[in-house]
Amino acid sequence: MALTHHVRRRIAAGVCLAAPVVALLWVPWYAQGRPQLAGVPFFYWYQLAWVPGCSLALLGAYLLTRRGPKP
């Protein structure tokens, strides 16, 4: 069964929204002090790097799910 274009876009939007959640909830992966960035341990700057990353993921999901102009 072939997926329609609309369904593929919704799945891609779901992946955009799930990526930051998975990346930030999988704490053992980033619960370490090294490498440091400007003296800040990895644990902190990894989380802070996801602030703009989440914004980009939300933008991507929005662009994938918005509807075109109404006729």
N, C-alpha and C positions, 0 to 999 in steps of 0.2 A: 504494500500500500504506500503510495507516494504521499509525502507531506506537501501541503500547499505552501505557497510563499508566505502567507500570513502566519501559519503555524511555525515555520522556520524562524521567522522574525521574533515571534513570542518566545521561542526556546532560547534564541540568542540573547534576548533581553533578560531572561531568567538567569542565564549564565553570568551576564554582566552584574546582576544584583547578588548572586550567590558568591562570586569570587571574593569580594572584600570580607564577607561574613566568614567564609571558610578560612581565609588567610589570617584573620584576626582571632578566631576562636581556637585555632590549632596552636596553642601557647607553647607546648614543648619544642616546637620548631624554632621559635625565635627567643626563647627564655635563656639568653646567654649575654655575657658582657662584652664579648669581642665579636666582630671588629668594632672599634670605636670611630665615631665621626666627630671631629672637633672636641674630643674628650667626653662625648655623650655615648653611653653604652648602647649596643645594638638594640636591646630590648625597648628602649625609649624612642630612638630615631626611626626604628621600623614602624612603630605605631603612628608616629607623627607623619611619616611618609605616606601612610594610607589616608590621611585627611584629604589631600588633593586627589589621591587615587580613587577614593569613594565618590568624590564629586564627578570625576570623569566617567566612572562606571554608571552613576545615575544619569548623567547626560547621554551616555550611549544607550541605556535602556529607554530613556524618554524618546530619543530620536528613532529608535527601532519600533516603538509602539504608537507613536503619534499618527494621526490620520492626516491624509492630504487635505488640501483646501476643498471646502464644500462647493458643489456646482451651483 
